[in-house]
Amino acid sequence: MKRTQDTMWALNLTAARQLHAREGHLRVPRKHAERLETETVPTSRQDGTDGGVVVKLGTWLDNVRKRTAKLAGQRRAGLDQLGMRW
C-alpha cells in the first residue's frame, strides 16, 4: 500500500510537532531523523519492524523551506504554528 502525499505530509508534520514539543524549536541538521511510534503495519523501508517509523525530518524541513512559494496556505500555517524558520 503506497502512501499518498497528504499522508506523508501528515506523518512529517507529526514528527515536526513531536520534535518541537520535546526541543522547543525546529532547528535541526539536514541529517536529523525523528522516530515516531505508530500502530500501523510497515509499508516502506523507513518503517521499523516494531511499528515505529523513522522520518528524515531534517531533509524534509530543508526541502519545505526551499519550496515555500509552492506550499498551500494551510500547510504553511501548520508549520508557522510551530515557529518554522523560513
Buried (B, 14 or more C-beta within 10 A) or exposed (E): EEEEEEEBBEBBBBBBBBBBEEEEEBEBEEEBEBEBEBEEEBEEEEBEEEEEBBBBBBBBBBEBEEEEEEBEEEBBEBBEEBEBEE
